[in-house]
Amino acid sequence: MSVAEATTTGAIVYPESDGQPMAENTLQFRWIVTLQGNLAALFAGRADVFVAGDLLWYPVEGRPDIRRAPDVLVAIGRPKGDRGAYLQWEEGGQAPQVVFEMLSPGNTLSEIARKFEFYDQYGVEEYYLIDPERGDASGWVRRAGRLAVIEDMNGWVSPALGVRFTVERGEVRLFYPDGRPFLTFEELAQAKAEAEARAAEAEARAAEAEARAARLAERLRALGIEPDDRV
């Protein structure tokens, strides 16, 4: 680990990489990028919401061995901006309120359990575990000081994000508070192209209708009838 790849506070070095890949496969990677991008877009108008993907979070000053890198984290009340790591004591003591993890084929039960214990211990308010391969999702929300399981994720709305989940027919989907679905960049580009095509078609139809009206007006004038006088 070079100095450029670590944050140093005093004599203590907090590595900015855990040496692990961001994702094990393209499906997991696509989910991480899609979630981070859509959540960043959701809070684009707020300067006090920080959204990151695969960023190491250090909750305890002086303990670089205590850390996790959630696939996606959301810290409400913290300013936007680039960071090499999320050092909680430099973030006003604020833990990320919401974290997401994408289940990968290489995850073991003990690893999943350790992640849950970490998020439970260090103050995460909402924890979501998504299995892209199986199209399933689990969630926990903090109640009475502990993360408690969400019994039914289908239709669940995140208290902190306002994002709605659906889990149906082997597919997990997320929706903005206004009902729009989370989309990949490819889907966004396709939706934009389709919207532009519909707008161009509507404009062409309007222009054709205007041309027909103009032709009709000319015929009426040729008969000595002013278009505005017809019944």
C-alpha positions as CSV (number, residue, x, y, z in Angstrom):
1,M,0.0,0.0,0.0
2,S,1.6,3.3,-1.1
3,V,1.1,6.6,0.7
4,A,-1.1,7.7,-2.3
5,E,-3.4,4.8,-1.6
6,A,-3.9,5.6,2.1
7,T,-5.2,8.3,4.3
8,T,-2.9,9.2,7.2
9,T,-4.2,10.7,10.4
10,G,-1.2,11.4,12.7
11,A,0.9,8.3,12.7
12,I,-1.9,6.0,11.8
13,V,-2.5,4.9,8.2
14,Y,-6.0,4.1,7.0
15,P,-5.8,2.2,3.7
16,E,-8.1,3.3,0.9
17,S,-8.3,-0.2,-0.5
18,D,-8.9,-3.6,1.0
19,G,-7.3,-5.4,-1.9
20,Q,-10.7,-7.0,-2.8
21,P,-12.4,-6.6,-6.2
22,M,-15.4,-4.3,-6.4
23,A,-17.5,-7.2,-7.9
24,E,-17.1,-10.8,-8.8
25,N,-19.1,-10.7,-12.0
26,T,-20.8,-8.3,-14.4
27,L,-24.2,-8.7,-12.9
28,Q,-23.1,-7.7,-9.4
29,F,-21.0,-4.8,-10.9
30,R,-24.0,-3.6,-12.9
31,W,-26.2,-3.6,-9.8
32,I,-23.6,-1.6,-7.8
33,V,-23.2,1.0,-10.5
34,T,-26.9,1.3,-11.1
35,L,-27.7,1.7,-7.4
36,Q,-25.0,4.2,-6.8
37,G,-25.9,6.2,-9.9
38,N,-29.6,6.3,-9.3
39,L,-29.2,7.2,-5.6
40,A,-26.8,9.9,-6.5
41,A,-29.3,11.2,-9.0
42,L,-32.1,11.0,-6.4
43,F,-30.2,13.4,-4.1
44,A,-28.5,15.5,-6.8
45,G,-30.3,18.6,-5.6
46,R,-29.1,18.2,-2.0
47,A,-25.6,19.2,-1.1
48,D,-25.8,17.4,2.3
49,V,-26.2,13.8,1.0
50,F,-23.1,11.8,0.2
51,V,-23.5,8.6,-1.9
52,A,-20.6,6.3,-2.6
53,G,-19.8,2.8,-3.9
54,D,-17.1,0.4,-2.7
55,L,-15.7,3.0,-0.3
56,L,-14.0,1.9,2.9
57,W,-15.7,3.1,6.1
58,Y,-13.7,3.4,9.3
59,P,-16.0,4.0,12.2
60,V,-13.4,4.1,15.0
61,E,-10.5,6.6,15.1
62,G,-7.2,4.8,15.8
63,R,-8.5,1.4,14.6
64,P,-7.7,0.9,10.9
65,D,-8.4,-2.8,11.4
66,I,-12.1,-2.0,12.0
67,R,-13.6,-1.3,8.6
68,R,-16.0,-2.3,5.9
69,A,-16.5,-1.3,2.3
70,P,-20.3,-1.5,1.6
71,D,-21.2,-1.9,-2.1
72,V,-23.2,1.3,-1.8
73,L,-23.6,3.7,1.2
74,V,-25.7,6.8,1.8
75,A,-24.7,9.3,4.4
76,I,-27.4,11.9,4.9
77,G,-26.2,15.1,6.5
78,R,-22.7,14.8,5.0
79,P,-21.4,17.0,2.2
80,K,-20.9,15.8,-1.3
81,G,-17.3,15.5,-2.5
82,D,-14.5,13.0,-3.3
83,R,-13.0,10.9,-0.4
84,G,-10.4,8.2,-0.3
85,A,-12.3,6.6,2.7
86,Y,-15.1,7.5,5.0
87,L,-13.5,8.4,8.3
88,Q,-16.4,8.7,10.6
89,W,-14.7,11.0,13.2
90,E,-14.1,13.4,10.4
91,E,-17.7,13.2,9.2
92,G,-19.1,14.7,12.4
93,G,-19.3,11.2,13.9
94,Q,-22.1,10.4,11.4
95,A,-22.4,6.8,10.4
96,P,-23.9,6.1,6.9
97,Q,-27.6,5.7,7.5
98,V,-28.2,3.3,4.6
99,V,-26.0,0.5,3.1
100,F,-26.5,-1.9,0.3
101,E,-24.7,-5.2,-0.3
102,M,-24.9,-7.3,-3.5
103,L,-24.7,-11.0,-2.8
104,S,-22.1,-12.7,-4.9
105,P,-21.3,-16.4,-5.5
106,G,-18.2,-16.1,-3.4
107,N,-19.9,-14.8,-0.3
108,T,-19.9,-17.3,2.7
109,L,-22.5,-17.4,5.4
110,S,-19.9,-16.3,8.0
111,E,-18.9,-13.3,5.8
112,I,-22.5,-12.2,5.5
113,A,-23.0,-12.6,9.3
114,R,-19.9,-10.5,10.0
115,K,-21.2,-7.7,7.7
116,F,-24.5,-7.7,9.5
117,E,-22.8,-7.6,12.9
118,F,-20.7,-4.7,11.8
119,Y,-23.6,-2.6,10.4
120,D,-25.7,-3.4,13.5
121,Q,-22.9,-2.5,15.9
122,Y,-21.8,0.8,14.2
123,G,-25.2,2.4,13.7
124,V,-26.5,1.8,10.2
125,E,-30.2,2.6,10.2
126,E,-31.1,0.5,7.1
127,Y,-29.3,-2.5,5.6
128,Y,-30.3,-4.1,2.3
129,L,-28.9,-7.3,1.0
130,I,-29.8,-8.0,-2.7
131,D,-29.2,-11.3,-4.5
132,P,-29.2,-10.3,-8.2
133,E,-28.7,-13.9,-9.3
134,R,-31.8,-15.2,-7.6
135,G,-33.8,-12.0,-7.8
136,D,-34.3,-11.7,-4.1
137,A,-33.8,-9.1,-1.4
138,S,-33.6,-8.9,2.4
139,G,-33.7,-5.9,4.6
140,W,-33.2,-4.7,8.1
141,V,-34.3,-1.5,9.8
142,R,-33.1,-0.2,13.2
143,R,-35.8,-0.5,15.9
144,A,-35.1,-0.1,19.6
145,G,-31.4,0.2,18.9
146,R,-30.9,-2.9,16.8
147,L,-31.3,-3.9,13.2
148,A,-34.6,-5.8,12.9
149,V,-35.6,-7.9,9.8
150,I,-38.1,-6.5,7.4
151,E,-40.7,-9.2,7.0
152,D,-41.8,-8.4,3.5
153,M,-39.6,-6.5,1.0
154,N,-42.2,-6.4,-1.7
155,G,-43.6,-2.9,-1.6
156,W,-41.3,-1.8,1.2
157,V,-40.4,1.9,1.2
158,S,-37.1,3.0,2.7
159,P,-37.8,5.5,5.5
160,A,-34.6,7.4,4.9
161,L,-34.5,7.3,1.0
162,G,-38.2,7.2,0.1
163,V,-37.2,4.4,-2.4
164,R,-39.7,1.6,-3.0
165,F,-38.7,-2.0,-3.5
166,T,-40.6,-4.7,-5.4
167,V,-39.6,-8.4,-5.3
168,E,-41.7,-10.3,-7.7
169,R,-41.3,-13.3,-10.0
170,G,-37.6,-13.6,-9.3
171,E,-36.8,-9.9,-9.9
172,V,-35.8,-7.1,-7.6
173,R,-36.7,-3.6,-8.7
174,L,-36.3,-0.2,-7.0
175,F,-38.3,2.9,-7.7
176,Y,-37.9,6.7,-7.1
177,P,-40.4,8.3,-4.7
178,D,-42.3,9.6,-7.8
179,G,-42.7,6.1,-9.2
180,R,-40.0,6.1,-11.8
181,P,-37.9,2.9,-11.9
182,F,-34.2,2.8,-11.3
183,L,-32.6,2.3,-14.7
184,T,-29.1,1.3,-15.9
185,F,-27.2,3.8,-18.1
186,E,-28.1,1.8,-21.2
187,E,-31.8,1.8,-20.2
188,L,-31.6,5.6,-19.6
189,A,-30.0,6.2,-23.0
190,Q,-32.7,4.0,-24.6
191,A,-35.5,5.8,-22.8
192,K,-34.1,9.2,-23.8
193,A,-33.9,8.1,-27.4
194,E,-37.5,6.8,-27.4
195,A,-38.7,10.0,-25.8
196,E,-36.9,12.1,-28.4
197,A,-38.4,9.9,-31.1
198,R,-41.9,10.3,-29.7
199,A,-41.4,14.1,-29.4
200,A,-40.2,14.2,-33.1
201,E,-43.2,12.2,-34.2
202,A,-45.6,14.4,-32.3
203,E,-44.0,17.5,-33.8
204,A,-44.3,16.0,-37.3
205,R,-47.9,15.2,-36.7
206,A,-48.6,18.8,-35.5
207,A,-46.8,20.2,-38.5
208,E,-48.8,18.0,-40.9
209,A,-52.1,19.0,-39.2
210,E,-51.1,22.7,-39.5
211,A,-50.3,22.2,-43.2
212,R,-53.6,20.5,-43.8
213,A,-55.4,23.4,-42.1
214,A,-53.5,25.9,-44.2
215,R,-54.4,24.0,-47.4
216,L,-58.1,23.9,-46.4
217,A,-58.1,27.6,-45.7
218,E,-56.7,28.3,-49.1
219,R,-59.4,26.3,-50.8
220,L,-62.1,28.1,-48.8
221,R,-60.7,31.5,-49.8
222,A,-60.7,30.3,-53.5
223,L,-64.4,29.8,-53.0
224,G,-64.8,33.3,-51.5
225,I,-65.2,32.0,-48.0
226,E,-63.0,33.4,-45.2
227,P,-62.0,30.4,-43.0
228,D,-63.0,32.4,-39.8
229,D,-66.5,32.9,-41.2
230,R,-67.4,29.2,-41.7
231,V,-69.7,27.5,-39.2
